[in-house]
Amino acid sequence: MAEAGFPAVTAGSWIGLLAPAKTPPAVLAKLSADMDAVLHQPDVRARLIDYGIDPVGGKPEQFQAFIKAEAVRWGEVVRKSGVKLE
């Protein structure tokens, strides 16, 4: 990003599990708890880390806040870059 004029911006990738809008909170909580439990299994963590993946896990609200923050952050980069939709 430094070459593009954004020396303070770092880029990375992430993977997350999403559910349809209006999924019942109890279902989201169950999916989240189960996924978090899997991500904390030592053998799963070790395998993911071997692949260069940082297994994070967390609550749906945390992931929602992260996605919103990413949209704001990258929206700012796009606006400042002057890129236009064609």
C-alpha positions in Angstrom: 0.0 0.0 0.0 3.0 2.3 0.5 3.6 2.3 -3.2 0.0 3.4 -3.8 0.5 6.4 -1.5 -0.9 4.9 1.7 2.2 4.0 3.9 0.1 3.6 7.1 -2.4 1.2 5.6 -1.7 -2.6 5.9 -3.6 -5.1 3.9 -4.4 -8.6 4.8 -7.1 -11.2 4.3 -9.7 -12.7 6.6 -12.2 -15.5 6.5 -15.5 -15.5 8.5 -18.7 -17.5 8.8 -21.8 -15.4 7.9 -25.4 -16.2 8.2 -28.5 -14.8 6.5 -30.1 -11.7 7.8 -32.7 -12.3 10.5 -31.1 -15.6 11.6 -32.4 -16.1 15.1 -30.0 -14.9 17.8 -30.1 -18.4 19.4 -28.9 -20.0 16.2 -26.1 -17.4 15.8 -25.0 -18.0 19.4 -24.9 -21.8 18.8 -23.0 -21.5 15.6 -20.6 -19.0 17.1 -20.0 -21.1 20.3 -19.4 -24.3 18.2 -17.0 -22.6 15.8 -15.1 -21.0 18.7 -14.8 -24.4 20.4 -13.4 -25.9 17.2 -10.9 -23.0 16.7 -9.6 -23.5 20.2 -8.9 -27.2 19.8 -5.1 -27.6 19.9 -4.8 -29.8 16.8 -7.1 -27.5 14.7 -5.2 -24.3 15.9 -1.9 -25.9 15.1 -3.0 -26.9 11.6 -4.4 -23.5 10.8 -1.3 -21.8 12.1 0.8 -24.1 9.9 -1.2 -22.8 7.0 -0.5 -19.2 8.0 -3.9 -18.6 9.4 -4.4 -16.8 12.7 -7.5 -18.5 14.2 -9.4 -15.7 16.1 -13.0 -16.7 16.8 -15.2 -14.6 19.0 -18.8 -13.5 19.3 -21.1 -12.5 16.3 -21.2 -8.9 17.6 -17.4 -8.7 17.5 -17.3 -10.0 13.9 -20.0 -7.6 12.9 -18.1 -4.6 14.3 -14.9 -5.8 12.6 -16.7 -6.0 9.2 -18.2 -2.5 9.6 -14.7 -1.2 10.6 -13.2 -2.8 7.5 -15.8 -1.2 5.3 -15.1 2.2 6.8 -11.3 1.8 6.5 -11.3 0.6 2.9 -14.0 3.1 1.9 -11.6 5.8 3.1 -8.8 4.4 1.1 -10.9 4.2 -2.0 -12.2 7.8 -1.6 -8.7 9.1 -1.0 -7.3 7.2 -4.0 -9.6 8.9 -6.4 -10.6 5.6 -8.1 -13.8 6.0 -10.0 -16.4 3.3 -10.9 -16.6 2.9 -14.7 
